[in-house]
């Protein structure tokens, strides 16, 4: 955990204050207002220290803090928090002795966020400081009310863009119940006010810390295209590139591959049939051979309901074999991140129970089965939500970062399918 002084030094950097910090000094922020006078805001050390000490009394998990009687978590809004959510009155539940509220985060929750941000600085990432400096200028340039000047620690929440849901209970409750009550309240807010909201699960997502998966390029645009790409699937590629939601991104990239399932499957299966029936050892007069041939066709054409790997899985594998040379895929991944090849070889997909999703790149006979399995199991976890398969389900916020780890693979595969299925001009 970050020390109190480290948090104060982070605030000094955000407010662009030149003076040194120690554990006893107040933080004085001076900013011009639109009236020509100056807004001098004093963050009193005793108030900051009180919030810091209180923050340590909470159980912390991802972006929530809790006790047996209280839970607070930061909310994500699709747009800037609407006024009718920010100004929501406290909701009392006298039957269950609960109190719900939505609004700016408490000072101790702000200290919790600052603590997490300090830890990110220790890993060498300071990009979010630029965003918060801009935010602080916007906050302190306006004419602050006397209440804001007298309670400056409340400005921390606005500075950090931290709007939270707070649940108080008179009785001791498990964290599981506190989460369920909070989620139920959030649903009713969405339902009754038609406002999309959810909880952030990761500080990096909240402040866009770290490099984007698309933060790389393959080269400059210096020549006109030499190929014609399939216009029927380019919309999926555009949708994936535009989206900030990993679910939409993954499924859009998968749709590019899926587009070729029928044509490639038919091509492969008919080629195999021709090989079998024209082989000198095959005789149409041999009933046993004809029966084995029908079993072979049935096996490849039917759906296996237990494993969900029927002709769709076979089609996926055939498309990969047709358009995705393994050496080319490894080179593609290396351009994004040299460590990706090892990641996909040594790690399973976290939100599936399959033990066959590691990709053995140099296994000539099995690599396409590994690759198809990893992609197919990921896709199934995204689109299936049956209660009996709950261990194989993707949870949009809990597993978001895990899914982002799969994005480089599906994107590279989709791009190679697009390129290698194109026509040369």
SEFI-164506 format. One record per residue (C-alpha): residue in three letters; chain; z, y, x. Coordinates in nm, 2 decimals. Layout:
BEGIN
('Ala' 'A' (Z Y X));
...
//
This chain:
BEGIN
('Unk' 'A' (0.00 0.00 0.00));
('Unk' 'A' (-0.08 0.35 0.12));
('Unk' 'A' (0.21 0.57 0.23));
('Unk' 'A' (0.31 0.89 0.05));
('Unk' 'A' (0.18 1.09 0.34));
('Unk' 'A' (-0.15 0.91 0.33));
('Unk' 'A' (-0.20 1.00 -0.03));
('Unk' 'A' (-0.11 1.36 0.03));
('Unk' 'A' (-0.36 1.37 0.32));
('Unk' 'A' (-0.63 1.23 0.08));
('Unk' 'A' (-0.55 1.51 -0.16));
('Unk' 'A' (-0.58 1.76 0.12));
('Unk' 'A' (-0.93 1.63 0.20));
('Unk' 'A' (-1.03 1.64 -0.16));
('Unk' 'A' (-0.90 2.00 -0.21));
('Unk' 'A' (-1.05 2.10 0.14));
('Unk' 'A' (-0.72 2.24 0.26));
('Unk' 'A' (-0.69 2.34 0.63));
('Unk' 'A' (-0.32 2.31 0.67));
('Unk' 'A' (-0.15 2.00 0.80));
('Unk' 'A' (0.05 1.78 0.57));
('Unk' 'A' (0.39 1.63 0.60));
('Unk' 'A' (0.62 1.44 0.36));
('Unk' 'A' (0.81 1.75 0.25));
('Unk' 'A' (0.55 2.02 0.19));
('Unk' 'A' (0.40 2.12 -0.14));
('Unk' 'A' (0.02 2.12 -0.18));
('Unk' 'A' (-0.12 2.46 -0.26));
('Unk' 'A' (-0.47 2.49 -0.39));
('Unk' 'A' (-0.65 2.82 -0.42));
('Unk' 'A' (-0.97 2.86 -0.62));
('Unk' 'A' (-1.16 3.15 -0.77));
('Unk' 'A' (-1.18 3.18 -1.15));
('Unk' 'A' (-1.45 3.34 -1.35));
('Unk' 'A' (-1.24 3.65 -1.41));
('Unk' 'A' (-1.24 3.74 -1.05));
('Unk' 'A' (-0.87 3.65 -1.00));
('Unk' 'A' (-0.75 3.35 -0.81));
('Unk' 'A' (-0.61 3.03 -0.95));
('Unk' 'A' (-0.32 2.93 -0.72));
('Unk' 'A' (-0.20 2.59 -0.81));
('Unk' 'A' (0.10 2.43 -0.65));
('Unk' 'A' (0.14 2.06 -0.65));
('Unk' 'A' (0.52 2.04 -0.59));
('Unk' 'A' (0.62 1.77 -0.35));
('Unk' 'A' (0.91 1.66 -0.56));
('Unk' 'A' (0.67 1.59 -0.86));
('Unk' 'A' (0.42 1.40 -0.64));
('Unk' 'A' (0.70 1.20 -0.48));
('Unk' 'A' (0.85 1.11 -0.82));
('Unk' 'A' (0.51 0.99 -0.94));
('Unk' 'A' (0.46 0.79 -0.62));
('Unk' 'A' (0.80 0.62 -0.65));
('Unk' 'A' (0.75 0.54 -1.02));
('Unk' 'A' (0.41 0.39 -0.94));
('Unk' 'A' (0.58 0.13 -0.72));
('Unk' 'A' (0.78 -0.01 -1.01));
('Unk' 'A' (0.47 -0.14 -1.19));
('Unk' 'A' (0.29 -0.47 -1.16));
('Unk' 'A' (-0.06 -0.40 -1.05));
('Unk' 'A' (-0.37 -0.60 -1.12));
('Unk' 'A' (-0.72 -0.46 -1.06));
('Unk' 'A' (-0.71 -0.13 -1.25));
('Unk' 'A' (-0.41 -0.19 -1.47));
('Unk' 'A' (-0.04 -0.12 -1.42));
('Unk' 'A' (0.22 -0.28 -1.64));
('Unk' 'A' (0.58 -0.38 -1.70));
('Unk' 'A' (0.72 -0.61 -1.97));
('Unk' 'A' (0.71 -0.31 -2.21));
('Unk' 'A' (0.41 -0.11 -2.10));
('Unk' 'A' (0.05 -0.13 -2.00));
('Unk' 'A' (-0.19 0.14 -1.88));
('Unk' 'A' (-0.56 0.09 -1.79));
('Unk' 'A' (-0.84 0.33 -1.72));
('Unk' 'A' (-1.12 0.35 -1.97));
('Unk' 'A' (-1.50 0.36 -1.92));
('Unk' 'A' (-1.71 0.57 -2.16));
('Unk' 'A' (-2.08 0.54 -2.19));
('Unk' 'A' (-2.09 0.92 -2.19));
('Unk' 'A' (-1.83 1.19 -2.10));
('Unk' 'A' (-1.52 1.11 -2.30));
('Unk' 'A' (-1.58 1.25 -2.66));
('Unk' 'A' (-1.32 1.50 -2.77));
('Unk' 'A' (-1.22 1.29 -3.08));
('Unk' 'A' (-1.11 1.02 -2.84));
('Unk' 'A' (-0.93 1.24 -2.58));
('Unk' 'A' (-0.74 1.42 -2.86));
('Unk' 'A' (-0.65 1.10 -3.04));
('Unk' 'A' (-0.31 1.11 -3.19));
('Unk' 'A' (-0.05 0.85 -3.09));
('Unk' 'A' (-0.07 0.55 -3.32));
('Unk' 'A' (0.25 0.38 -3.42));
('Unk' 'A' (0.28 0.01 -3.52));
('Unk' 'A' (0.63 -0.01 -3.67));
('Unk' 'A' (0.59 -0.37 -3.77));
('Unk' 'A' (0.53 -0.50 -3.42));
('Unk' 'A' (0.72 -0.20 -3.26));
('Unk' 'A' (0.41 -0.09 -3.06));
('Unk' 'A' (0.28 0.25 -2.97));
('Unk' 'A' (-0.09 0.31 -2.87));
('Unk' 'A' (-0.23 0.62 -2.71));
('Unk' 'A' (-0.55 0.73 -2.54));
('Unk' 'A' (-0.57 1.03 -2.31));
('Unk' 'A' (-0.54 1.16 -1.95));
('Unk' 'A' (-0.37 0.92 -1.72));
('Unk' 'A' (0.00 0.95 -1.63));
('Unk' 'A' (0.09 1.10 -1.29));
('Unk' 'A' (0.21 0.76 -1.17));
('Unk' 'A' (-0.13 0.60 -1.27));
('Unk' 'A' (-0.31 0.88 -1.08));
('Unk' 'A' (-0.09 0.78 -0.77));
('Unk' 'A' (-0.21 0.42 -0.83));
('Unk' 'A' (-0.57 0.53 -0.82));
('Unk' 'A' (-0.52 0.75 -0.51));
('Unk' 'A' (-0.35 0.45 -0.34));
('Unk' 'A' (-0.65 0.24 -0.40));
('Unk' 'A' (-0.88 0.51 -0.28));
('Unk' 'A' (-0.68 0.54 0.05));
('Unk' 'A' (-0.73 0.17 0.10));
('Unk' 'A' (-1.11 0.22 0.07));
('Unk' 'A' (-1.10 0.49 0.33));
('Unk' 'A' (-0.94 0.24 0.57));
('Unk' 'A' (-1.25 0.03 0.53));
('Unk' 'A' (-1.46 0.33 0.64));
('Unk' 'A' (-1.59 0.43 0.30));
('Unk' 'A' (-1.55 0.80 0.22));
('Unk' 'A' (-1.85 0.86 -0.01));
('Unk' 'A' (-1.63 0.91 -0.32));
('Unk' 'A' (-1.46 1.21 -0.15));
('Unk' 'A' (-1.78 1.41 -0.20));
('Unk' 'A' (-1.77 1.34 -0.57));
('Unk' 'A' (-1.41 1.43 -0.61));
('Unk' 'A' (-1.44 1.75 -0.40));
('Unk' 'A' (-1.72 1.86 -0.64));
('Unk' 'A' (-1.50 1.76 -0.94));
('Unk' 'A' (-1.20 1.96 -0.80));
('Unk' 'A' (-1.41 2.27 -0.77));
('Unk' 'A' (-1.52 2.24 -1.13));
('Unk' 'A' (-1.16 2.19 -1.24));
('Unk' 'A' (-1.01 2.48 -1.05));
('Unk' 'A' (-1.29 2.73 -1.12));
('Unk' 'A' (-1.21 2.76 -1.48));
('Unk' 'A' (-0.93 2.97 -1.62));
('Unk' 'A' (-0.64 2.74 -1.63));
('Unk' 'A' (-0.38 2.76 -1.91));
('Unk' 'A' (-0.02 2.84 -1.83));
('Unk' 'A' (0.07 2.49 -1.93));
('Unk' 'A' (-0.17 2.34 -1.68));
('Unk' 'A' (-0.04 2.58 -1.41));
('Unk' 'A' (0.32 2.48 -1.48));
('Unk' 'A' (0.23 2.11 -1.49));
('Unk' 'A' (-0.03 2.07 -1.22));
('Unk' 'A' (0.02 1.70 -1.17));
('Unk' 'A' (-0.15 1.65 -1.51));
('Unk' 'A' (-0.46 1.80 -1.35));
('Unk' 'A' (-0.48 1.50 -1.12));
('Unk' 'A' (-0.60 1.29 -1.41));
('Unk' 'A' (-0.88 1.53 -1.49));
('Unk' 'A' (-0.97 1.55 -1.12));
('Unk' 'A' (-0.99 1.17 -1.10));
('Unk' 'A' (-1.17 1.14 -1.43));
('Unk' 'A' (-0.90 0.90 -1.54));
('Unk' 'A' (-0.86 0.86 -1.92));
('Unk' 'A' (-0.64 0.57 -2.00));
('Unk' 'A' (-0.52 0.35 -2.28));
('Unk' 'A' (-0.14 0.33 -2.29));
('Unk' 'A' (0.05 0.06 -2.48));
('Unk' 'A' (0.43 0.08 -2.52));
('Unk' 'A' (0.64 -0.20 -2.67));
('Unk' 'A' (1.01 -0.19 -2.77));
('Unk' 'A' (1.01 -0.57 -2.70));
('Unk' 'A' (0.94 -0.76 -2.38));
('Unk' 'A' (0.58 -0.90 -2.40));
('Unk' 'A' (0.37 -1.11 -2.17));
('Unk' 'A' (0.08 -0.94 -1.99));
('Unk' 'A' (-0.15 -1.16 -2.18));
('Unk' 'A' (-0.02 -1.02 -2.51));
('Unk' 'A' (-0.03 -0.66 -2.38));
('Unk' 'A' (-0.39 -0.71 -2.29));
('Unk' 'A' (-0.48 -0.86 -2.62));
('Unk' 'A' (-0.32 -0.57 -2.81));
('Unk' 'A' (-0.50 -0.32 -2.60));
('Unk' 'A' (-0.83 -0.49 -2.64));
('Unk' 'A' (-0.78 -0.50 -3.02));
('Unk' 'A' (-0.71 -0.13 -3.03));
('Unk' 'A' (-1.02 -0.05 -2.82));
('Unk' 'A' (-1.23 -0.26 -3.06));
('Unk' 'A' (-1.11 -0.06 -3.36));
('Unk' 'A' (-1.18 0.27 -3.18));
('Unk' 'A' (-1.54 0.15 -3.11));
('Unk' 'A' (-1.58 0.02 -3.46));
('Unk' 'A' (-1.43 0.31 -3.66));
('Unk' 'A' (-1.57 0.59 -3.44));
('Unk' 'A' (-1.89 0.43 -3.32));
('Unk' 'A' (-1.80 0.51 -2.95));
('Unk' 'A' (-1.87 0.26 -2.68));
('Unk' 'A' (-1.58 0.22 -2.44));
('Unk' 'A' (-1.43 -0.05 -2.22));
('Unk' 'A' (-1.19 -0.08 -1.93));
('Unk' 'A' (-1.29 -0.05 -1.56));
('Unk' 'A' (-1.20 -0.35 -1.35));
('Unk' 'A' (-1.28 -0.22 -1.01));
('Unk' 'A' (-1.22 0.10 -0.82));
('Unk' 'A' (-1.56 0.07 -0.65));
('Unk' 'A' (-1.73 0.06 -0.99));
('Unk' 'A' (-1.53 0.36 -1.12));
('Unk' 'A' (-1.62 0.58 -0.82));
('Unk' 'A' (-1.95 0.41 -0.71));
('Unk' 'A' (-1.79 0.32 -0.38));
('Unk' 'A' (-2.00 0.11 -0.14));
('Unk' 'A' (-2.37 0.06 -0.10));
('Unk' 'A' (-2.58 -0.01 -0.40));
('Unk' 'A' (-2.76 -0.35 -0.40));
('Unk' 'A' (-3.08 -0.15 -0.42));
('Unk' 'A' (-2.99 0.08 -0.13));
('Unk' 'A' (-3.27 -0.05 0.09));
('Unk' 'A' (-3.64 -0.02 0.10));
('Unk' 'A' (-3.92 -0.24 0.23));
('Unk' 'A' (-4.13 0.04 0.37));
('Unk' 'A' (-4.32 0.37 0.30));
('Unk' 'A' (-4.60 0.42 0.06));
('Unk' 'A' (-4.90 0.48 0.29));
('Unk' 'A' (-5.18 0.27 0.14));
('Unk' 'A' (-5.31 0.20 -0.21));
('Unk' 'A' (-5.22 -0.14 -0.37));
('Unk' 'A' (-5.44 -0.43 -0.25));
('Unk' 'A' (-5.33 -0.65 -0.54));
('Unk' 'A' (-5.33 -0.65 -0.92));
('Unk' 'A' (-4.99 -0.75 -1.06));
('Unk' 'A' (-4.93 -0.91 -1.40));
('Unk' 'A' (-4.89 -0.62 -1.64));
('Unk' 'A' (-4.72 -0.85 -1.89));
('Unk' 'A' (-4.41 -0.88 -1.68));
('Unk' 'A' (-4.39 -0.55 -1.50));
('Unk' 'A' (-4.19 -0.41 -1.79));
('Unk' 'A' (-3.92 -0.66 -1.71));
('Unk' 'A' (-3.91 -0.54 -1.35));
('Unk' 'A' (-3.89 -0.18 -1.45));
('Unk' 'A' (-3.61 -0.26 -1.70));
('Unk' 'A' (-3.41 -0.44 -1.42));
('Unk' 'A' (-3.46 -0.15 -1.18));
('Unk' 'A' (-3.36 0.11 -1.44));
('Unk' 'A' (-3.05 -0.07 -1.56));
('Unk' 'A' (-2.70 -0.02 -1.43));
('Unk' 'A' (-2.57 -0.33 -1.61));
('Unk' 'A' (-2.59 -0.64 -1.40));
('Unk' 'A' (-2.63 -0.86 -1.71));
('Unk' 'A' (-2.95 -0.68 -1.81));
('Unk' 'A' (-3.07 -0.67 -1.45));
('Unk' 'A' (-3.03 -1.04 -1.40));
('Unk' 'A' (-3.19 -1.15 -1.73));
('Unk' 'A' (-3.48 -0.91 -1.68));
('Unk' 'A' (-3.55 -1.06 -1.34));
('Unk' 'A' (-3.52 -1.40 -1.49));
('Unk' 'A' (-3.77 -1.32 -1.76));
('Unk' 'A' (-4.03 -1.25 -1.49));
('Unk' 'A' (-3.99 -1.61 -1.36));
('Unk' 'A' (-3.97 -1.75 -1.71));
('Unk' 'A' (-4.30 -1.60 -1.80));
('Unk' 'A' (-4.48 -1.86 -1.59));
('Unk' 'A' (-4.28 -2.16 -1.71));
('Unk' 'A' (-4.54 -2.31 -1.95));
('Unk' 'A' (-4.85 -2.25 -1.74));
('Unk' 'A' (-4.70 -2.39 -1.42));
('Unk' 'A' (-4.52 -2.68 -1.59));
('Unk' 'A' (-4.84 -2.78 -1.76));
('Unk' 'A' (-5.04 -2.75 -1.44));
('Unk' 'A' (-4.79 -2.96 -1.24));
('Unk' 'A' (-4.74 -3.22 -1.51));
('Unk' 'A' (-5.11 -3.27 -1.57));
('Unk' 'A' (-5.18 -3.29 -1.19));
('Unk' 'A' (-4.92 -3.56 -1.16));
('Unk' 'A' (-5.07 -3.75 -1.45));
('Unk' 'A' (-5.41 -3.73 -1.29));
('Unk' 'A' (-5.27 -3.86 -0.97));
('Unk' 'A' (-5.10 -4.16 -1.15));
('Unk' 'A' (-5.39 -4.26 -1.38));
('Unk' 'A' (-5.65 -4.23 -1.10));
('Unk' 'A' (-5.45 -4.43 -0.85));
('Unk' 'A' (-5.63 -4.76 -0.76));
('Unk' 'A' (-5.31 -4.95 -0.84));
('Unk' 'A' (-5.30 -4.82 -1.20));
('Unk' 'A' (-5.46 -5.01 -1.48));
('Unk' 'A' (-5.48 -4.90 -1.84));
('Unk' 'A' (-5.48 -5.27 -1.93));
('Unk' 'A' (-5.13 -5.31 -1.78));
('Unk' 'A' (-4.89 -5.25 -2.07));
('Unk' 'A' (-4.59 -5.22 -1.83));
('Unk' 'A' (-4.76 -4.94 -1.63));
('Unk' 'A' (-4.86 -4.76 -1.95));
('Unk' 'A' (-4.50 -4.78 -2.08));
('Unk' 'A' (-4.36 -4.64 -1.75));
('Unk' 'A' (-4.61 -4.36 -1.78));
('Unk' 'A' (-4.49 -4.27 -2.13));
('Unk' 'A' (-4.13 -4.28 -2.01));
('Unk' 'A' (-4.22 -4.04 -1.72));
('Unk' 'A' (-4.38 -3.80 -1.96));
('Unk' 'A' (-4.09 -3.82 -2.20));
('Unk' 'A' (-3.84 -3.75 -1.93));
('Unk' 'A' (-4.01 -3.44 -1.82));
('Unk' 'A' (-4.10 -3.31 -2.16));
('Unk' 'A' (-3.76 -3.36 -2.34));
('Unk' 'A' (-3.45 -3.15 -2.33));
('Unk' 'A' (-3.13 -3.29 -2.19));
('Unk' 'A' (-2.87 -3.15 -2.43));
('Unk' 'A' (-2.57 -3.25 -2.22));
('Unk' 'A' (-2.67 -3.08 -1.90));
('Unk' 'A' (-2.91 -2.83 -2.06));
('Unk' 'A' (-3.16 -2.91 -1.78));
('Unk' 'A' (-3.46 -3.03 -1.97));
('Unk' 'A' (-3.81 -2.91 -1.93));
('Unk' 'A' (-3.68 -2.55 -1.88));
('Unk' 'A' (-3.50 -2.65 -1.56));
('Unk' 'A' (-3.80 -2.85 -1.44));
('Unk' 'A' (-4.03 -2.55 -1.53));
('Unk' 'A' (-3.81 -2.32 -1.32));
('Unk' 'A' (-3.82 -2.56 -1.03));
('Unk' 'A' (-4.20 -2.58 -1.05));
('Unk' 'A' (-4.24 -2.21 -1.06));
('Unk' 'A' (-4.02 -2.17 -0.75));
('Unk' 'A' (-4.23 -2.44 -0.57));
('Unk' 'A' (-4.55 -2.27 -0.68));
('Unk' 'A' (-4.47 -1.91 -0.59));
('Unk' 'A' (-4.16 -1.89 -0.37));
('Unk' 'A' (-4.21 -2.03 -0.01));
('Unk' 'A' (-3.86 -2.08 0.13));
('Unk' 'A' (-3.93 -1.92 0.46));
('Unk' 'A' (-4.07 -1.61 0.28));
('Unk' 'A' (-3.76 -1.60 0.06));
('Unk' 'A' (-3.52 -1.61 0.36));
('Unk' 'A' (-3.71 -1.33 0.52));
('Unk' 'A' (-3.70 -1.13 0.20));
('Unk' 'A' (-3.32 -1.17 0.18));
('Unk' 'A' (-3.28 -1.08 0.55));
('Unk' 'A' (-3.44 -0.74 0.48));
('Unk' 'A' (-3.17 -0.67 0.23));
('Unk' 'A' (-2.87 -0.81 0.42));
('Unk' 'A' (-2.88 -1.06 0.71));
('Unk' 'A' (-2.57 -1.23 0.58));
('Unk' 'A' (-2.71 -1.32 0.24));
('Unk' 'A' (-2.87 -1.65 0.35));
('Unk' 'A' (-2.53 -1.77 0.47));
('Unk' 'A' (-2.36 -1.64 0.16));
('Unk' 'A' (-2.58 -1.85 -0.07));
('Unk' 'A' (-2.55 -2.15 0.15));
('Unk' 'A' (-2.17 -2.14 0.17));
('Unk' 'A' (-2.05 -2.01 -0.17));
('Unk' 'A' (-2.07 -2.14 -0.52));
('Unk' 'A' (-2.14 -1.92 -0.82));
('Unk' 'A' (-1.78 -1.82 -0.91));
('Unk' 'A' (-1.82 -1.81 -1.28));
('Unk' 'A' (-1.97 -2.15 -1.33));
('Unk' 'A' (-1.81 -2.49 -1.27));
('Unk' 'A' (-2.12 -2.64 -1.11));
('Unk' 'A' (-2.07 -2.78 -0.76));
('Unk' 'A' (-2.44 -2.79 -0.69));
('Unk' 'A' (-2.52 -2.42 -0.65));
('Unk' 'A' (-2.50 -2.40 -0.27));
('Unk' 'A' (-2.85 -2.36 -0.12));
('Unk' 'A' (-2.92 -2.59 0.17));
('Unk' 'A' (-3.21 -2.38 0.32));
('Unk' 'A' (-3.33 -2.64 0.56));
('Unk' 'A' (-3.31 -2.94 0.33));
('Unk' 'A' (-3.69 -2.99 0.27));
('Unk' 'A' (-3.64 -3.23 -0.01));
('Unk' 'A' (-3.35 -3.06 -0.19));
('Unk' 'A' (-3.38 -2.69 -0.13));
('Unk' 'A' (-3.58 -2.61 -0.45));
('Unk' 'A' (-3.34 -2.82 -0.66));
('Unk' 'A' (-3.05 -2.61 -0.51));
('Unk' 'A' (-3.23 -2.29 -0.57));
('Unk' 'A' (-3.33 -2.37 -0.92));
('Unk' 'A' (-2.97 -2.49 -1.00));
('Unk' 'A' (-2.81 -2.17 -0.88));
('Unk' 'A' (-3.04 -1.95 -1.08));
('Unk' 'A' (-3.03 -2.17 -1.39));
('Unk' 'A' (-2.65 -2.21 -1.39));
('Unk' 'A' (-2.61 -1.84 -1.35));
('Unk' 'A' (-2.85 -1.77 -1.63));
('Unk' 'A' (-2.68 -2.02 -1.86));
('Unk' 'A' (-2.34 -1.86 -1.79));
('Unk' 'A' (-2.48 -1.53 -1.90));
('Unk' 'A' (-2.65 -1.64 -2.22));
('Unk' 'A' (-2.42 -1.91 -2.35));
('Unk' 'A' (-2.09 -1.83 -2.51));
('Unk' 'A' (-1.98 -2.15 -2.69));
('Unk' 'A' (-1.60 -2.20 -2.70));
('Unk' 'A' (-1.63 -2.55 -2.56));
('Unk' 'A' (-1.81 -2.42 -2.25));
('Unk' 'A' (-1.57 -2.13 -2.18));
('Unk' 'A' (-1.52 -2.22 -1.81));
('Unk' 'A' (-1.90 -2.17 -1.77));
('Unk' 'A' (-1.92 -1.82 -1.92));
('Unk' 'A' (-1.98 -1.49 -1.76));
('Unk' 'A' (-1.72 -1.23 -1.85));
('Unk' 'A' (-1.90 -0.89 -1.84));
('Unk' 'A' (-1.62 -0.69 -1.66));
('Unk' 'A' (-1.42 -0.96 -1.49));
('Unk' 'A' (-1.72 -1.12 -1.32));
('Unk' 'A' (-1.94 -0.81 -1.27));
('Unk' 'A' (-1.91 -0.80 -0.90));
('Unk' 'A' (-1.96 -1.18 -0.87));
('Unk' 'A' (-2.29 -1.14 -1.07));
('Unk' 'A' (-2.39 -0.85 -0.84));
('Unk' 'A' (-2.36 -1.09 -0.55));
('Unk' 'A' (-2.63 -1.30 -0.72));
('Unk' 'A' (-2.87 -1.01 -0.77));
('Unk' 'A' (-3.03 -1.01 -0.43));
('Unk' 'A' (-3.14 -1.37 -0.48));
('Unk' 'A' (-3.28 -1.33 -0.83));
('Unk' 'A' (-3.45 -1.00 -0.74));
('Unk' 'A' (-3.61 -1.15 -0.43));
('Unk' 'A' (-3.73 -1.45 -0.62));
('Unk' 'A' (-3.87 -1.24 -0.90));
('Unk' 'A' (-4.05 -1.01 -0.65));
('Unk' 'A' (-4.21 -1.31 -0.47));
('Unk' 'A' (-4.32 -1.46 -0.81));
('Unk' 'A' (-4.48 -1.12 -0.90));
('Unk' 'A' (-4.65 -1.09 -0.56));
('Unk' 'A' (-4.77 -1.45 -0.52));
('Unk' 'A' (-4.90 -1.47 -0.87));
('Unk' 'A' (-5.10 -1.15 -0.83));
('Unk' 'A' (-5.48 -1.12 -0.78));
('Unk' 'A' (-5.62 -0.97 -0.46));
('Unk' 'A' (-5.84 -0.67 -0.52));
//
